[in-house]
Structure formats: structure tokens, C-alpha cells
Amino acid sequence: MALVILSIAYAVTVAMLMLSMMQIAMLIKYGIVNLMYMRVHGNRVHERDKANTVPAHKLPFVSILIPIKNENIMTIERSLQAIASLNYPKELFEVLYISDDPEYYVNSLTKIIIPPMSRRLGINVKVLRRTVNKGYKGGALNYGIKHAKGDVIAVFDVDTIMPSDYLQKAVIALLNGYDAVTAVWRGYYTVDNSVSRLLKFMYDLYSDVFIRGRFLGNGFPIITSNNLVIWRKVLDLVNGFCECTGEDLNLTIKLRSRGGYRIGLIDSIVYSEVPQTYLAFKKQFSRWLFNGIWSLKHDLKLILTSREVTIWEKIDSILWMLQIPSTSFVPLSILITIVLSVIGVLIPPISITLLEILNTSISAILGIILLLFFKKMGYKTWDFLTNMAKAISLMILISFPMLVYSIESLITDEWEWIPTPKGPSPHHMRIGSFKDLVHELFAILILVIAMVVLILYKQLLTTIYVLSIMLIMMYSLRFTIPQKALVKQ
């Protein structure tokens, strides 16, 4: 029995270490490419995509689609103001809000909010209400396309804030040969608290390295759901959006695998609101995890068999889909360490030890690259180090529910899709109930029991290791408690 346990533990450990090493090496590549580009061009993405002027009569009509559900009125007003600031000719675009909200809420928008604002801002705005709420966000977008007049479809989230030249640059990129374009996004917050500030730091890192680095490093070109501009005819050729939760990832896979359509990254940075609370972050993160596993189950064959996708893109796309499920490695590695200690194995085989040393070494290299990158973004060294420490502790806490969600996602294709709350709202700032934090609290209980067992087996070093993990998790639980916050108008 001990031999079987050892074999399984070593096999899982090697698989985790190899995948972790590949993901870290990928980030190092994209981080270096990003740094090199920023040294030459500053904070721009692609110099060749710099917008030039095009006569208005040559510009296509654009339909802007924005799905909404349970949104704060202030958020919708901010959305309209951001769109009205676009320097694209106002007579050449329309704005369609697709709502799954109750009739009374939609009526309030169409009668009280939208008409006066659209008249004052000089833009054409409509609100479409779906009576049958199915197909997640992709279903809402497909519904909006049926009512759209544009040759170009633009998709934004309701909290997306884009620069005034975004649409002009995106359309020009399409006219220059791209089939679809997106842009790097960074975070902003409407409620100033410790969670929102930390998540802004984490999301800025995520978008610049994972998204911009991929484009610059010729990786798998990821479309982000908070900003997309695409030719309608191209969207029709790939049968529109999938009616699944990960419609943006699925669309990227279809565009690259079916015809090798060109996806570009324009020279713009858009901003998206980060979650205000740990619970909102947990729901958003679990949704992203489910999207990755869903795509692995349903789209992997399409990618691997496509002649349009390069070998590197195939590898990179798989690493992308596994990026969030890989957080499950933390509780798995802790569990393996405890089990091995109980059966008397303290030192792993030399092969595993070497892999662990190699992972630690390249992680240190990645840390240095990220430090250099964030210093260019204006962070001080101490701010970077403290934020990274908080981010790591938060990810250790959330890794335990992610392990449970990973198992659930492998079993089922059904997932409760909950939009991330936007805008300042008091009921979003509540403390988590026991039900909301059951995975985290249960994990701490398991660690306490493991410590008792390890003490009985006189495994002092492993006991200290488990204690340190438990203390980190208990420290991170403070992120689940609302703190005094400043609402930003």
C-alpha cells in the first residue's frame, strides 16, 4: 500500500512540477519581450497599429453590444459617458444594451435614464430585454447581433472605460487587414479598500504579461471579453458566440482554428472594474477556472487538429486554459507532503528534488522580471514586494475552493454564472457567511487535524510547514471582512 501511495504521489508531483515549470518559463518569455518593447516604445503595444485618419465616408457602421444584469445605475451612466467620449463619428455607431433584468428595471432604463442621457450625449442608444435568459453572456450577445445594424460588432462590458481613440484605432486595424482586435486592459476600482487595491495590482500584472506579452511573443492571441471589435461577416462565419460562460476564449479558438483569422492587439489600454470583495473575486475567479476546463473538454481537439494554428500556439493555448486550474496544485502539494510524512518519507527522490530546485530558481527569475516591469509602471520596490506577498497569501487561500471547483468542472458542464458586481453598492460589501467560506474554513480544519496527526507521528518539520500554511490562510481571511471604504465617484 505504501508503494502504491508513493507511486501515485510521485507521479502527481512530477506532473505538477513539469506543468508549473512550463507556465513559469512561458511567463518569463512574455515578461522579457514586454520589457524589451516597453524600453523602446514606452507603454504602447504595437507602434504599427498607431491610428491614422480615415475619411468618415470610408468608416463602417459599428454596433456596440453591452450585456447587463443587475447593474448599478451609476455604472450604466459611466458606460454611456465613456462611449460618448469616443472620437468615432456619432452617426456611425449605435449602442445596444442587452438586459436579462426584470421588466420594471428595463422600463426604468428605457424611460428615465437612457432617453435624456442619449439626447444630451448625442448617441443612439437602445435597451433590448431578453424574455428567455439562456446561453449565458454568449446568448445575450447573439441576441443583440440579431438586432444590430453594423458591419462591425464591438463588445464591451458595462464597466469598460476606453480611451477616446479606441474605436477609431480598432476599426482602422480591421480596415488594414485584421479580422478581430482587442486591447490590453487594466483595473480600476469604484470602492477604495484593501481588496480592490490588491486586485488592481494583480489584474494589471495579469493583463500586461498574460495578454500583451502573448501578442508580442507570438503566442496564442487571447481576446478579452471586456473589449472586442470584429467584422460581423467573420463572426457569422464562425457561427457567432458560443452560448457558454467562456465565450471569449471559445471565439479565439474558433477564429484561429477555423481559417486562421488574424487577431490583433491595438495600441490602446482600456480599464475594467476589479471586484470589491473577496467573495466577488472568488466568484469571478471560479468562473474563469470553469471556462478553462470547459474549453479543454470541448475545444482541445479543434486546436490540436487545426492546420492553421502553429505548434507554439497549440502549446500556449493549453497553458492558458490550465493557468487558473493550476492553482489547485497548492492544496494538492500540501496534501502529498502530509501523506508522505505520515508514511515516513521526508526527502523525495533526486529527480523531484531537482525539479523543485529548478522551479524555485526560475520563479526567482520571474520575480525579478516582474519587479522591473512594475517599476516601469510606477510601483516602488517595497510596494511591489508587499503587494506580491499579499497576492501570494490570497492565492493560497483561494486555491482550496479552486481544487473543489476544478473537480466539479471536470464532472459537469453546468455552472452558475454570476456577474461580478459593478459600482458602489452596500450589499456587495457584506462579510461572507459560513456557506460562502465553507471551503476555506473546512481546509483550515483539515490542516489542524493534520497537525495533530503529524505531532503524533513526531514529524516536527512537516508540522511547522503545515502551521505556516494555516497561519497564511488565517491571515488571508481578513480579506473576506469588509473594511471602511471610500466610494469613488
C-alpha positions in Angstrom: 0.0 0.0 0.0 2.8 2.4 0.8 4.4 1.7 -2.5 1.2 2.4 -4.4 0.8 5.7 -2.4 4.4 6.7 -3.2 4.0 5.9 -6.9 0.8 8.0 -7.2 2.2 10.9 -5.1 5.4 11.0 -7.1 3.6 10.8 -10.5 1.3 13.7 -9.5 4.2 15.7 -8.1 6.2 15.3 -11.3 3.2 16.3 -13.4 2.6 19.4 -11.3 6.2 20.5 -11.3 6.6 20.0 -15.0 3.5 22.0 -15.8 4.4 24.7 -13.3 7.8 25.0 -14.9 6.4 25.3 -18.4 4.0 28.0 -17.2 6.7 30.0 -15.4 9.0 29.7 -18.4 6.2 31.0 -20.6 5.7 34.0 -18.3 9.4 34.7 -18.3 9.5 34.8 -22.1 6.5 37.1 -22.3 7.8 39.3 -19.5 11.2 39.7 -21.2 9.5 40.5 -24.6 7.3 43.0 -22.8 10.2 44.7 -21.0 12.2 45.0 -24.2 9.3 46.5 -26.1 8.5 49.0 -23.2 12.1 50.2 -23.2 11.8 51.2 -26.8 8.2 52.3 -27.2 7.2 53.1 -23.6 3.7 51.8 -22.7 2.4 51.4 -26.2 1.5 48.0 -27.6 2.1 48.0 -31.3 3.6 51.1 -33.0 2.5 49.9 -36.4 -1.1 49.9 -35.1 -1.0 53.6 -34.3 -4.2 55.2 -35.6 -4.2 57.4 -38.6 -7.0 59.4 -40.1 -9.6 57.8 -42.4 -12.3 59.8 -44.1 -15.7 59.4 -42.4 -17.3 58.1 -45.6 -14.9 55.1 -45.6 -15.6 54.2 -42.0 -18.1 51.3 -41.4 -21.2 51.5 -39.1 -20.5 49.9 -35.7 -22.9 48.2 -33.4 -21.7 48.3 -29.8 -23.1 45.5 -27.7 -23.1 45.6 -23.9 -24.8 42.8 -21.9 -26.1 44.0 -18.5 -27.7 42.3 -15.5 -28.4 43.8 -12.0 -26.2 46.8 -12.8 -25.9 49.9 -10.8 -27.4 53.0 -12.5 -24.2 54.9 -11.8 -22.3 52.2 -13.7 -24.6 52.5 -16.8 -24.3 56.3 -16.7 -20.5 56.0 -16.6 -20.6 53.5 -19.5 -22.6 55.9 -21.6 -20.3 58.8 -20.9 -17.3 56.7 -21.9 -18.9 55.7 -25.2 -19.9 59.3 -25.9 -16.3 60.4 -25.5 -15.2 58.2 -28.4 -14.0 60.3 -31.4 -15.7 58.0 -33.8 -18.5 59.8 -35.8 -21.6 59.5 -33.6 -23.8 58.9 -36.6 -21.8 55.8 -37.5 -22.4 53.8 -34.3 -25.2 52.6 -32.1 -25.2 51.3 -28.6 -27.3 48.2 -27.7 -27.7 47.2 -24.0 -28.9 43.6 -23.8 -30.6 43.1 -20.4 -31.8 40.0 -18.6 -33.3 42.1 -15.9 -37.0 42.2 -14.8 -39.3 44.3 -16.9 -39.7 47.1 -14.4 -35.9 47.7 -14.3 -35.6 47.7 -18.1 -38.6 50.1 -18.3 -36.8 52.5 -15.9 -33.8 52.5 -18.1 -35.7 53.0 -21.3 -37.9 55.8 -19.9 -36.0 57.5 -17.2 -32.2 57.0 -17.8 -31.5 56.3 -21.4 -33.5 58.9 -23.3 -32.3 62.1 -21.5 -28.7 60.9 -21.5 -28.7 59.7 -25.1 -30.1 63.1 -26.2 -27.7 65.0 -24.1 -24.7 63.0 -25.3 -25.8 62.8 -28.9 -25.6 59.0 -29.3 -28.1 56.4 -30.5 -28.9 54.0 -27.6 -31.4 51.1 -27.3 -32.1 48.7 -24.5 -33.1 45.1 -25.5 -34.7 42.8 -23.0 -34.4 39.1 -23.3 -37.5 37.3 -22.1 -35.7 33.9 -22.2 -32.5 34.1 -20.3 -30.4 31.3 -21.7 -26.9 30.9 -23.1 -25.0 33.0 -20.6 -23.2 36.1 -21.9 -22.8 34.5 -25.4 -26.5 34.0 -25.7 -27.1 37.7 -24.8 -24.6 38.8 -27.4 -26.1 36.6 -30.1 -29.5 38.1 -29.3 -28.0 41.6 -29.6 -26.4 40.7 -33.0 -29.9 39.9 -34.4 -31.0 43.5 -33.7 -27.7 45.1 -34.7 -27.3 47.1 -37.9 -23.5 47.4 -38.0 -21.0 45.7 -40.4 -18.6 45.8 -37.4 -19.6 44.5 -33.9 -17.9 45.9 -30.8 -18.4 44.2 -27.4 -17.8 45.9 -24.1 -18.6 45.1 -20.5 -20.7 47.7 -18.8 -17.8 48.7 -16.6 -15.3 49.1 -19.5 -13.8 52.5 -19.8 -11.9 53.0 -23.1 -9.8 56.0 -24.4 -11.4 58.3 -26.9 -9.4 56.9 -29.8 -10.1 53.2 -29.0 -12.9 52.6 -31.6 -11.1 54.6 -34.3 -7.9 52.6 -33.8 -9.8 49.3 -33.7 -11.7 50.0 -36.9 -8.6 51.2 -38.8 -6.9 47.9 -37.7 -9.8 46.0 -39.2 -9.6 48.0 -42.4 -5.8 47.3 -42.5 -6.4 43.5 -42.6 -7.2 42.3 -39.1 -10.3 40.2 -38.6 -10.8 41.0 -34.9 -8.9 43.2 -32.5 -8.7 43.6 -28.7 -6.7 45.7 -26.3 -4.7 45.4 -23.1 -6.9 46.1 -20.0 -6.0 47.3 -16.6 -8.0 47.6 -13.4 -9.8 50.4 -11.6 -12.0 50.5 -8.6 -15.0 52.5 -7.5 -14.7 51.4 -3.9 -11.3 52.0 -2.4 -10.4 49.3 0.1 -7.6 46.8 0.7 -9.1 44.1 -1.5 -9.8 46.4 -4.5 -6.3 47.9 -4.3 -4.7 44.5 -4.2 -6.8 43.1 -7.0 -5.9 46.1 -9.2 -2.2 45.3 -8.7 -2.9 41.6 -9.6 -5.1 42.3 -12.6 -2.6 44.9 -14.0 0.1 42.2 -13.8 -2.3 39.6 -15.3 -3.3 41.7 -18.3 0.1 43.1 -19.3 2.0 39.8 -19.0 -0.6 37.3 -19.9 -2.3 39.3 -22.7 0.2 41.9 -24.1 3.1 39.6 -23.6 1.4 36.8 -25.6 0.8 39.1 -28.6 4.3 40.5 -28.5 5.8 37.0 -28.1 3.7 35.4 -31.0 1.7 33.3 -28.5 -1.9 32.3 -28.7 -3.8 35.6 -29.2 -6.3 35.9 -26.5 -9.5 38.0 -26.9 -10.7 39.6 -23.7 -14.4 39.8 -23.1 -14.4 43.4 -21.9 -13.3 44.8 -25.3 -13.6 43.2 -28.7 -14.1 44.7 -32.2 -14.7 42.2 -35.0 -16.1 42.2 -38.6 -19.7 40.9 -38.5 -19.1 38.7 -41.5 -16.2 37.0 -39.7 -18.4 36.4 -36.6 -21.1 34.9 -38.8 -18.6 32.5 -40.5 -17.7 31.0 -37.1 -21.4 30.8 -36.0 -21.3 33.7 -33.6 -20.6 33.4 -29.9 -20.9 30.0 -28.1 -23.7 30.0 -25.6 -21.3 29.1 -22.8 -19.7 31.1 -20.0 -16.3 31.4 -21.7 -17.5 32.9 -25.0 -14.3 35.0 -25.5 -11.9 32.0 -25.2 -14.1 29.9 -27.4 -14.3 32.6 -30.0 -10.5 33.0 -30.0 -10.1 29.2 -30.5 -12.7 29.2 -33.4 -11.1 32.2 -35.1 -7.6 30.8 -35.0 -8.5 27.1 -35.7 -11.1 27.6 -38.5 -9.4 29.6 -41.1 -6.6 31.2 -39.2 -8.3 34.6 -38.8 -6.0 37.4 -37.8 -6.4 38.7 -34.3 -4.6 42.0 -33.4 -3.8 44.0 -30.3 -4.3 47.7 -30.8 -2.3 50.5 -29.3 -4.8 51.3 -26.5 -5.4 50.4 -22.9 -8.9 50.0 -21.6 -9.9 49.9 -17.9 -12.2 47.4 -16.2 -13.5 47.5 -12.7 -12.0 45.0 -10.3 -14.1 43.1 -7.7 -14.7 45.0 -4.4 -14.7 42.0 -2.1 -13.0 38.6 -1.7 -16.4 36.8 -2.4 -16.9 38.7 -5.7 -13.3 37.9 -6.7 -13.8 34.2 -5.7 -17.0 34.0 -8.0 -15.2 35.7 -10.9 -12.1 33.5 -10.5 -14.1 30.3 -10.3 -15.9 31.3 -13.4 -12.6 31.8 -15.2 -11.5 28.4 -13.9 -14.6 26.7 -15.3 -14.1 28.4 -18.6 -10.6 27.0 -19.0 -11.7 23.4 -18.1 -14.8 23.7 -20.3 -12.6 24.7 -23.3 -10.2 21.8 -22.5 -13.1 19.4 -22.7 -14.8 20.8 -25.7 -12.2 22.7 -27.8 -8.9 20.9 -27.3 -9.5 18.6 -30.3 -10.2 21.5 -32.5 -7.0 23.2 -31.6 -4.8 20.2 -31.9 -6.1 19.1 -35.3 -6.1 22.6 -36.8 -3.6 23.2 -39.6 -3.9 27.0 -39.1 -2.6 27.0 -35.5 1.2 26.9 -35.0 2.8 24.3 -32.7 3.7 27.1 -30.2 0.1 28.4 -30.3 -1.2 25.0 -29.5 1.1 24.6 -26.5 0.4 28.1 -25.4 -3.4 27.8 -25.7 -3.3 24.7 -23.4 -1.1 26.5 -20.9 -3.6 29.4 -21.0 -6.6 27.1 -20.3 -4.7 25.4 -17.4 -3.5 28.7 -15.8 -6.3 29.0 -13.2 -6.9 25.3 -12.7 -3.2 25.1 -11.8 -3.9 27.0 -8.6 -5.2 23.6 -7.4 -1.6 22.5 -7.2 -1.2 24.3 -3.9 -3.6 22.1 -1.8 -2.5 19.0 -3.7 1.2 19.6 -2.9 0.3 20.2 0.8 -1.7 17.0 0.9 1.0 15.0 -0.7 3.6 16.4 1.7 1.4 15.4 4.7 0.8 11.9 3.4 4.4 11.2 2.6 5.4 12.4 6.0 2.9 10.1 7.8 4.3 7.1 5.9 7.9 8.2 6.8 9.1 9.8 3.5 10.7 13.2 4.2 13.1 13.5 1.3 11.7 13.0 -2.2 13.7 11.2 -5.0 16.6 13.2 -6.5 14.6 13.8 -9.7 11.8 15.5 -7.8 14.2 17.5 -5.7 16.0 18.8 -8.8 12.6 19.8 -10.4 11.7 21.6 -7.2 15.1 23.4 -7.2 14.6 24.3 -10.9 11.1 25.6 -10.3 12.3 27.8 -7.4 15.1 29.2 -9.5 13.0 30.1 -12.5 10.4 31.5 -10.1 13.0 33.9 -8.7 13.9 34.9 -12.3 10.3 35.7 -13.0 10.0 37.7 -9.8 12.9 39.9 -10.9 11.3 40.4 -14.3 8.0 41.4 -12.7 9.8 43.8 -10.3 11.4 45.5 -13.3 8.2 45.6 -15.1 6.2 47.1 -12.3 8.8 49.7 -11.5 8.3 50.9 -15.1 4.6 51.2 -14.3 5.4 53.4 -11.3 5.4 51.0 -8.4 8.1 51.3 -5.8 10.1 48.2 -4.9 8.6 48.0 -1.4 5.1 48.4 -2.7 5.7 45.7 -5.2 7.1 43.3 -2.6 4.3 43.8 -0.1 1.6 43.5 -2.8 3.2 40.3 -4.1 3.3 38.8 -0.6 -0.4 39.7 -0.1 -1.2 38.3 -3.6 0.5 35.0 -2.8 -1.3 34.7 0.5 -4.6 35.4 -1.1 -4.0 32.8 -3.8 -3.1 30.2 -1.2 -6.4 30.8 0.5 -8.4 30.7 -2.7 -6.6 27.6 -4.0 -8.5 25.3 -1.8 -12.0 26.1 -3.2 -10.5 26.1 -6.6 -9.5 22.5 -6.1 -13.1 21.6 -5.4 -14.3 23.7 -8.3 -11.8 22.0 -10.6 -13.2 18.6 -9.7 -16.7 19.8 -10.2 -15.8 21.4 -13.6 -14.4 18.1 -14.8 -17.7 16.3 -13.9 -20.3 18.8 -15.1 -20.8 21.4 -17.9 -23.4 23.3 -15.9 -22.2 26.3 -13.9 -24.0 29.1 -12.1 -22.9 32.2 -14.0 -23.0 35.2 -11.6 -22.0 38.6 -13.0 -19.3 40.3 -11.0 -20.9 43.2 -9.0 -20.1 46.6 -10.5 -20.2 50.0 -8.9 -20.6 51.0 -5.3 -23.3 49.1 -3.6 -23.6 48.4 0.2 -25.0 44.9 -0.1 -21.8 43.9 -2.0 -19.7 44.8 1.0 -21.1 42.2 3.4 -19.0 39.7 5.3 -19.0 36.2 3.9 -21.4 33.7 5.5 -20.3 30.2 6.6 -21.8 28.9 3.3 -19.7 31.4 1.3 -16.5 30.4 3.1 -17.2 26.7 3.7 -14.2 25.5 1.6 -11.7 27.8 3.2 -12.9 27.1 6.8 -13.0 23.4 6.1 -9.5 23.5 4.7 -8.2 25.2 7.9 -9.9 22.5 10.0 -8.3 19.8 7.9 -4.9 21.4 8.4 -5.5 21.5 12.2 -6.3 17.8 12.2 -3.2 17.1 10.0 -1.0 19.0 12.5 -2.3 16.8 15.3 -1.6 13.6 13.3 1.9 14.9 12.4 2.7 15.7 16.0 1.6 12.1 17.0 4.0 10.8 14.3 6.7 13.1 15.6 7.1 14.9 12.2 8.3 18.3 13.5 9.4 19.8 10.2 6.2 19.0 8.4 4.2 20.2 11.4 5.9 23.6 11.1 5.3 23.6 7.4 1.6 22.9 7.8 1.3 25.5 10.6 2.9 28.2 8.4 0.3 27.4 5.6 -2.5 27.6 8.1 -1.3 30.9 9.5 -1.1 32.3 6.0 -4.7 31.3 5.3 -5.9 32.7 8.6 -4.1 36.0 7.7 -5.7 36.0 4.3 -9.2 35.5 5.8 -9.0 39.2 6.7 -9.7 39.9 3.0 -13.1 38.4 3.5 -14.1 41.0 6.0 -15.3 44.4 4.7 -13.3 47.4 5.8 -14.0 51.1 5.8 -14.0 52.1 2.2 -14.0 55.3 0.2 -16.6 55.3 -2.6 -15.0 56.9 -5.7 -17.4 58.9 -7.9 
